Structure formats: C-alpha cells, structure tokens
C-alpha cells in the first residue's frame, strides 16, 4: 500500500510539452514580417492546437488524510465564461432604483468555490462522486443535509483542501500565480 503524506496531491495526466528554445534574435521590421510570413502555417496550427488543448488536459487530485487515500478525481481547465457563469449563479443581485438596473449585492463564496470544483471535475468523476445519489443517501443517513452535488463537495473537502484544488484548477486554466514567471513574459 502506498504511503500518502499530503492531504491533497496533484498529478498531471497530460504529456508534458517538449522544451522549446526561444529565439531572442532582434529583427528589423522587414525581417520580422518575413519571419512571420515564413512561419504562418506553424502559427495557424499552433492556434488551432491551443484551442483544443483545454479539452484534453486533465490533472488527478487525490484527497489523502492521515496517510489514507480517501478518494481521487480528475479536473480539467475552465475558460473565462465558466468562471463567470459560476460567479453569476451564486451572486445575489438587487435592483438599484436610481440607476434602474440590477447590481451585485454579494456572492456566496462557499457555493461559488464548490461550483468551480464541480464544473472543473471531469464528467465521469462528477457522476461517480458529486452526482451519485447513493452517496447522497448515505450522507443523509449520517444526518448530513445534502441538497445537491455542491453539498457533497462542501462536506467531503476540508477548507484547505478546497483551496489547493482551486489553486490546481486555476493553474490548469492558465492563471499563473508565479509573479517571477509573469514578469519574465
């Protein structure tokens, strides 16, 4: 049996991209145009590949406590629309009579964070864990109030575990928290 030490371990299932060398050559405007023209097909293919990248990239999340693996699931990246839908779904809006429009009053951050985890979970794992009615009934038998999949996430993950899972989702979705790396680019 494996010896698990971390409460949440993150493992990438996607093949790592080969290290590419960056060309730092200074070009005149004419030379730059000719380089771009010569590499146009490569740029187009790269753009097409980048669009499909989020559909195949996954990362395994293991929930481990006291050296025991409790469960594992896989996550995939989210796009900006996914994050926005999660935020809107769990934000209460009020009508401002002076401006004549609805304005956000507050966001239920607990539900919002659980919704992000739910949406980022690979469909097969979502069905096995968060949407599983057998799990819902077993938790209800333990007097845990389960109204839906977000409640399963809320009760099964500790606050720190949720933070680490959310960090993994953000990282997989392209949000880089390494300021040193961002400064280089």
Backbone bond lengths (Angstrom), bond angles and torsions (degrees), N, CA, C in turn:
res aa  C-N    CA-C-N  psi(-1)  N-CA   C-N-CA  omega(-1)  CA-C   N-CA-C  phi
1 X - - - 1.449 - - 1.521 109.62 -
2 X 1.323 117.08 137.17 1.453 121.41 -178.30 1.519 110.68 -69.41
3 X 1.315 115.67 148.05 1.454 121.22 178.37 1.527 108.01 -97.55
4 X 1.318 117.62 107.36 1.448 122.00 -178.29 1.513 109.24 -96.77
5 X 1.327 116.59 132.52 1.456 120.68 -177.47 1.523 112.49 -114.44
6 X 1.327 118.25 -33.12 1.459 121.16 -176.96 1.516 110.49 -84.81
7 X 1.327 116.06 153.55 1.457 118.77 177.36 1.523 111.02 -78.98
8 X 1.304 117.58 -28.66 1.455 122.21 174.82 1.515 106.20 -139.67
9 X 1.318 117.12 123.21 1.454 118.84 175.90 1.516 108.48 -116.25
10 X 1.305 116.02 143.73 1.444 122.09 -175.27 1.514 108.96 -117.50
11 X 1.323 116.29 126.73 1.457 120.08 -178.69 1.513 108.55 -133.76
12 X 1.320 117.03 127.26 1.456 121.85 -179.73 1.515 110.29 -80.23
13 X 1.317 116.63 131.79 1.454 121.70 175.87 1.518 111.78 -93.82
14 X 1.319 117.58 -15.16 1.455 120.68 -176.71 1.518 110.18 -83.13
15 X 1.309 115.47 147.92 1.461 120.10 177.94 1.523 108.56 -68.94
16 X 1.315 115.21 135.75 1.459 119.45 179.93 1.522 109.11 -72.77
17 X 1.328 115.45 138.85 1.465 120.11 179.42 1.523 109.29 -69.61
18 X 1.309 115.61 145.85 1.466 120.57 179.83 1.527 108.74 -65.77
19 X 1.316 115.05 142.11 1.457 120.14 178.41 1.520 108.60 -64.74
20 X 1.320 116.30 125.21 1.455 120.16 178.03 1.513 108.93 -109.48
21 X 1.299 115.35 142.25 1.447 120.65 -179.60 1.521 108.40 -84.52
22 X 1.302 116.99 136.29 1.454 121.78 -178.78 1.518 108.69 -93.90
23 X 1.335 115.20 131.02 1.464 121.41 179.29 1.524 108.10 -85.56
24 X 1.329 116.58 115.26 1.465 121.66 -179.34 1.517 112.30 -100.32
25 X 1.329 117.33 21.26 1.452 121.90 -178.17 1.523 110.08 -68.29
26 X 1.334 115.40 136.98 1.464 121.29 175.93 1.524 108.23 -84.00
27 X 1.329 117.89 127.96 1.448 123.04 -179.85 1.522 110.37 -116.72
28 X 1.318 115.60 148.11 1.458 118.80 170.21 1.518 106.64 -73.82
29 X 1.315 116.72 171.53 1.463 120.08 -178.53 1.528 110.83 -62.23
30 X 1.316 117.10 -40.41 1.469 121.36 178.78 1.527 110.89 -65.05
31 X 1.342 116.60 -44.69 1.461 120.85 179.83 1.532 110.59 -64.14
32 X 1.321 116.42 -40.73 1.466 120.69 179.40 1.521 110.68 -61.22
33 X 1.327 117.42 -42.71 1.463 121.12 178.38 1.523 111.13 -62.20
34 X 1.334 116.84 -40.91 1.464 119.30 -178.91 1.531 111.14 -70.31
35 X 1.344 117.98 -35.65 1.466 121.18 177.03 1.527 109.92 -65.26
36 X 1.319 116.54 -43.58 1.465 120.70 178.58 1.524 109.93 -62.82
37 X 1.320 116.97 -45.05 1.469 120.89 179.58 1.527 110.97 -61.54
38 X 1.340 116.81 -41.55 1.461 121.23 -179.00 1.528 111.86 -67.33
39 X 1.327 116.90 -27.87 1.464 121.13 -176.44 1.525 113.10 -107.45
40 X 1.319 117.30 14.70 1.455 121.00 -175.78 1.530 112.65 -57.43
41 X 1.311 118.24 -43.67 1.466 121.30 179.40 1.523 111.45 -62.43
42 X 1.328 116.59 -39.72 1.462 120.96 178.06 1.525 110.61 -64.03
43 X 1.341 116.42 -41.49 1.464 120.69 178.81 1.523 110.64 -64.12
44 X 1.340 116.21 -43.02 1.467 120.33 -179.88 1.525 110.38 -62.84
45 X 1.332 116.57 -46.52 1.459 120.29 179.43 1.529 110.68 -63.36
46 X 1.328 116.50 -39.02 1.471 120.51 177.07 1.513 111.98 -61.58
47 X 1.329 116.51 -40.71 1.464 120.76 178.28 1.519 110.88 -64.21
48 X 1.326 116.78 -44.68 1.463 121.16 178.63 1.531 110.56 -62.40
49 X 1.331 116.79 -43.63 1.471 121.05 178.51 1.525 111.48 -64.07
50 X 1.341 116.97 -37.35 1.465 120.71 -179.61 1.526 111.06 -64.66
51 X 1.340 117.11 -36.02 1.462 120.27 179.25 1.524 110.70 -64.87
52 X 1.318 117.89 -40.23 1.455 121.48 -178.53 1.511 114.27 -82.57
53 X 1.343 117.73 -10.79 1.464 121.61 -174.78 1.525 112.25 -59.75
54 X 1.328 117.89 -43.49 1.463 121.53 -178.51 1.516 113.61 -65.04
55 X 1.331 116.88 -21.43 1.459 120.25 -179.41 1.519 112.20 -76.76
56 X 1.326 117.90 -20.92 1.462 120.85 -175.58 1.523 113.14 -111.69
57 X 1.308 118.44 -18.62 1.456 122.38 -176.37 1.533 109.87 -77.01
58 X 1.326 116.96 124.71 1.458 121.43 175.20 1.517 109.38 -136.24
59 X 1.308 115.09 163.04 1.460 121.53 177.20 1.523 108.03 -140.57
60 X 1.319 116.34 137.12 1.467 121.78 -179.23 1.529 109.27 -87.84
61 X 1.304 115.40 132.85 1.462 122.86 177.05 1.522 107.14 -113.40
62 X 1.315 116.87 127.21 1.466 121.95 177.26 1.522 108.32 -115.04
63 X 1.302 116.81 129.44 1.466 122.11 176.68 1.518 107.20 -99.04
64 X 1.318 114.81 111.30 1.465 122.38 -175.05 1.518 108.28 -125.39
65 X 1.333 114.92 130.37 1.472 121.04 176.65 1.519 108.10 -135.89
66 X 1.315 116.23 132.04 1.457 120.92 177.64 1.519 112.86 58.89
67 X 1.315 116.70 32.87 1.453 120.66 179.17 1.515 114.56 79.85
68 X 1.322 117.90 3.54 1.468 122.24 -178.72 1.532 110.15 -111.61
69 X 1.320 115.26 129.13 1.456 120.95 175.22 1.530 107.98 -78.30
70 X 1.324 116.78 114.53 1.460 121.00 -179.81 1.528 111.39 -84.44
71 X 1.310 117.28 -49.40 1.458 121.53 176.54 1.522 109.06 -164.23
72 X 1.318 115.60 167.15 1.461 121.89 179.04 1.525 108.77 -141.54
73 X 1.307 115.31 153.47 1.456 121.29 176.37 1.522 108.83 -153.75
74 X 1.323 115.25 164.33 1.455 120.48 -179.13 1.520 109.68 -110.90
75 X 1.325 114.31 145.74 1.463 120.91 177.99 1.521 108.98 -119.79
76 X 1.321 115.43 159.31 1.459 122.24 174.90 1.525 107.66 -130.27
77 X 1.330 117.45 163.43 1.464 119.00 -179.47 1.521 112.09 -68.37
78 X 1.316 115.15 155.88 1.458 121.99 174.59 1.520 108.31 -112.19
79 X 1.326 116.63 152.05 1.460 119.17 174.36 1.527 109.20 -97.51
80 X 1.318 116.45 176.57 1.464 121.14 -176.33 1.522 111.65 -60.61
81 X 1.334 117.43 -37.62 1.469 120.51 178.87 1.529 111.39 -63.64
82 X 1.338 117.01 -38.48 1.468 120.80 178.13 1.528 110.68 -60.92
83 X 1.333 116.58 -48.13 1.467 120.79 178.61 1.525 110.33 -60.00
84 X 1.333 116.39 -43.19 1.457 120.96 -178.16 1.526 111.70 -64.63
85 X 1.342 117.07 -43.33 1.473 120.64 178.07 1.531 111.15 -61.17
86 X 1.332 116.30 -40.73 1.472 120.17 178.44 1.528 110.31 -62.22
87 X 1.339 116.37 -43.78 1.464 120.27 -178.95 1.527 110.40 -65.65
88 X 1.335 117.22 -46.60 1.470 120.63 -178.82 1.525 111.80 -62.88
89 X 1.325 116.61 -38.10 1.466 121.18 -178.52 1.523 112.20 -61.59
90 X 1.321 117.12 -31.50 1.463 121.11 -175.04 1.532 112.87 -114.48
91 X 1.337 115.64 23.30 1.460 121.20 176.03 1.517 108.82 -110.94
92 X 1.313 115.59 132.43 1.468 121.32 177.32 1.531 107.21 -90.23
93 X 1.320 115.22 130.48 1.458 120.97 -179.88 1.526 109.93 -111.19
94 X 1.322 116.00 145.42 1.465 121.42 175.94 1.529 108.11 -126.61
95 X 1.315 115.05 147.89 1.459 119.70 179.36 1.529 109.07 -82.76
96 X 1.320 114.79 127.08 1.457 121.57 175.35 1.529 106.86 -93.84
97 X 1.329 115.83 112.29 1.463 120.72 -175.49 1.524 111.81 -67.11
98 X 1.329 117.32 -33.25 1.464 120.25 -179.54 1.528 111.38 -68.04
99 X 1.326 116.26 -41.33 1.463 119.93 -178.93 1.521 112.36 -90.99
100 X 1.344 116.79 -16.70 1.453 120.99 179.30 1.516 113.83 70.56
101 X 1.319 116.51 30.10 1.465 119.70 179.65 1.517 110.58 -147.40
102 X 1.333 114.85 163.35 1.462 120.43 177.64 1.524 109.29 -82.12
103 X 1.322 114.73 138.12 1.461 121.00 177.37 1.529 108.90 -126.58
104 X 1.319 116.69 147.00 1.471 118.34 178.74 1.523 110.42 -67.44
105 X 1.334 115.20 132.60 1.460 119.86 178.39 1.526 110.15 -96.48
106 X 1.325 116.50 -53.14 1.468 120.39 176.88 1.521 109.58 -159.15
107 X 1.326 115.39 156.42 1.459 122.13 178.22 1.516 108.01 -113.53
108 X 1.327 116.48 132.65 1.457 121.67 175.01 1.526 106.48 -76.05
109 X 1.326 116.38 94.04 1.465 120.70 -172.56 1.525 112.33 -64.37
110 X 1.321 118.32 -31.00 1.461 120.92 178.74 1.526 110.37 -64.44
111 X 1.315 116.77 -48.88 1.470 121.06 179.09 1.528 110.62 -67.94
112 X 1.320 117.19 -38.39 1.460 121.64 179.11 1.530 110.77 -59.99
113 X 1.317 116.31 -46.73 1.467 120.65 -179.37 1.534 110.61 -65.81
114 X 1.326 117.29 -40.90 1.468 120.29 177.29 1.526 111.00 -65.63
115 X 1.314 116.85 -36.89 1.468 121.23 178.72 1.529 111.02 -63.86
116 X 1.321 116.98 -39.35 1.468 120.20 177.51 1.523 109.82 -62.62
117 X 1.321 117.08 -45.11 1.472 120.42 178.51 1.521 109.98 -61.85
118 X 1.319 116.73 -43.39 1.465 121.28 179.59 1.531 110.86 -60.51
119 X 1.327 116.73 -49.48 1.462 120.82 -177.77 1.527 112.39 -66.46
120 X 1.333 117.58 -31.72 1.466 121.30 -178.68 1.525 112.43 -82.49
121 X 1.321 118.17 -14.81 1.463 120.94 179.38 1.527 109.27 -71.32
122 X 1.329 116.07 133.70 1.463 121.74 178.03 1.531 108.59 -56.99
123 X 1.327 116.72 140.03 1.469 122.48 -172.67 1.534 113.32 -50.88
124 X 1.331 117.79 -45.97 1.468 120.56 -178.13 1.531 110.75 -61.70
125 X 1.334 116.85 -41.08 1.465 120.10 179.77 1.523 111.17 -73.14
126 X 1.319 117.03 -33.53 1.467 120.99 176.48 1.526 109.92 -60.04
127 X 1.345 116.02 -43.83 1.466 120.36 179.89 1.522 111.74 -66.28
128 X 1.337 117.33 -38.48 1.472 121.33 -179.10 1.520 112.68 -72.03
129 X 1.327 117.20 -33.54 1.465 120.23 -174.29 1.525 113.16 -106.86
130 X 1.298 116.52 -70.58 1.469 120.58 -168.87 1.521 112.76 -72.94
131 X 1.340 118.98 -35.81 1.471 122.30 -177.14 1.521 113.31 -94.99
132 X 1.309 118.28 3.33 1.464 123.21 -173.66 1.535 110.46 -75.51
133 X 1.324 115.67 111.48 1.478 121.53 -177.87 1.529 112.22 -64.16
134 X 1.338 117.05 -29.24 1.473 120.42 177.50 1.523 110.15 -64.13
135 X 1.328 116.06 -40.79 1.473 120.50 176.98 1.522 109.64 -65.38
136 X 1.321 117.08 -42.17 1.455 120.67 179.01 1.526 110.83 -56.85
137 X 1.341 115.45 -47.31 1.471 119.67 -178.44 1.527 111.50 -66.15
138 X 1.330 117.52 -40.31 1.467 120.89 178.95 1.525 110.44 -62.72
139 X 1.328 117.28 -39.38 1.473 120.16 178.32 1.524 111.09 -71.04
140 X 1.306 117.60 -36.89 1.472 120.58 176.15 1.523 110.70 -63.67
141 X 1.347 116.99 -36.48 1.461 121.03 176.90 1.526 111.28 -63.07
142 X 1.333 116.62 -23.00 1.472 122.10 177.37 1.526 111.02 -94.33
143 X 1.333 116.62 15.97 1.469 124.07 179.88 1.528 113.28 62.61
144 X 1.326 116.23 32.33 1.466 121.65 173.62 1.522 106.66 -98.79
145 X 1.326 116.27 126.46 1.458 119.98 -177.70 1.529 110.19 -78.23
146 X 1.327 115.64 107.16 1.453 121.94 179.96 1.521 108.20 -113.84
147 X 1.321 115.81 115.70 1.460 121.21 177.74 1.524 111.22 -105.26
148 X 1.328 116.63 -18.69 1.453 120.27 -178.07 1.512 111.05 -175.53
149 X 1.325 117.01 -174.28 1.464 121.76 -175.23 1.528 114.02 -62.82
150 X 1.321 117.68 -31.70 1.463 119.63 -179.59 1.529 111.37 -66.00
151 X 1.323 115.96 -31.27 1.462 119.69 177.17 1.526 110.86 -67.85
152 X 1.329 117.49 -37.43 1.464 120.63 177.17 1.527 109.36 -61.54
153 X 1.334 116.61 -43.99 1.471 120.63 178.15 1.521 109.52 -61.71
154 X 1.315 116.57 -45.84 1.465 121.07 -177.08 1.529 112.30 -60.94
155 X 1.330 116.91 -43.03 1.459 120.05 -177.04 1.527 113.42 -81.98
156 X 1.329 117.76 -24.80 1.471 119.12 -175.23 1.523 113.59 -91.22
157 X 1.319 118.33 -20.17 1.460 121.12 179.97 1.525 110.41 -110.25
158 X 1.321 116.03 134.37 1.455 120.88 174.04 1.529 108.92 -74.07
159 X 1.311 117.44 159.45 1.469 121.60 -176.37 1.527 112.00 -55.96
160 X 1.325 117.46 -45.06 1.463 120.54 179.48 1.518 112.30 -66.40
161 X 1.319 116.58 -35.50 1.460 120.65 177.27 1.527 110.12 -64.70
162 X 1.336 116.06 -42.43 1.460 119.98 177.67 1.523 110.21 -60.19
163 X 1.330 116.79 -42.12 1.471 120.20 178.53 1.524 111.21 -58.82
164 X 1.327 117.03 -45.35 1.459 120.44 -178.76 1.529 111.61 -68.55
165 X 1.320 117.46 -36.83 1.467 120.44 176.89 1.523 109.17 -65.75
166 X 1.328 117.64 -43.79 1.465 121.28 178.33 1.528 111.17 -62.65
167 X 1.338 117.05 -39.43 1.468 120.37 175.74 1.522 110.75 -60.84
168 X 1.329 116.74 -40.54 1.468 121.01 178.96 1.530 110.45 -65.69
169 X 1.327 117.26 -40.70 1.465 120.95 178.42 1.521 109.63 -64.27
170 X 1.326 116.74 -46.13 1.464 120.60 178.69 1.524 111.22 -59.89
171 X 1.311 116.65 -44.17 1.464 121.05 179.86 1.529 110.59 -63.13
172 X 1.310 116.64 -45.31 1.461 121.95 179.16 1.525 110.71 -64.73
173 X 1.335 116.85 -29.42 1.461 122.21 -178.74 1.525 112.36 -86.51
174 X 1.318 116.91 3.06 1.463 120.39 174.07 1.507 115.55 97.28
175 X 1.318 118.10 4.36 1.457 120.24 175.99 1.514 107.73 -84.22
176 X 1.324 116.66 112.93 1.458 121.19 -176.45 1.519 108.45 -99.02
177 X 1.321 116.37 117.28 1.454 120.45 179.51 1.524 112.09 -90.08
178 X 1.344 116.73 -2.40 1.455 120.59 178.62 1.525 108.28 -83.11
179 X 1.333 117.84 98.88 1.456 122.30 -176.33 1.520 111.95 -63.11
180 X 1.320 116.39 -30.94 1.466 120.13 179.57 1.525 110.08 -64.99
181 X 1.306 117.14 -41.51 1.465 121.74 178.87 1.528 110.79 -68.37
182 X 1.330 117.05 -39.78 1.463 120.96 178.26 1.519 110.42 -63.81
183 X 1.335 116.49 -39.39 1.469 121.13 -179.74 1.521 111.08 -63.50
184 X 1.331 117.84 -35.23 1.460 121.34 178.97 1.518 111.40 -64.50
185 X 1.323 116.42 -36.05 1.463 120.10 -178.32 1.489 110.14 -84.77
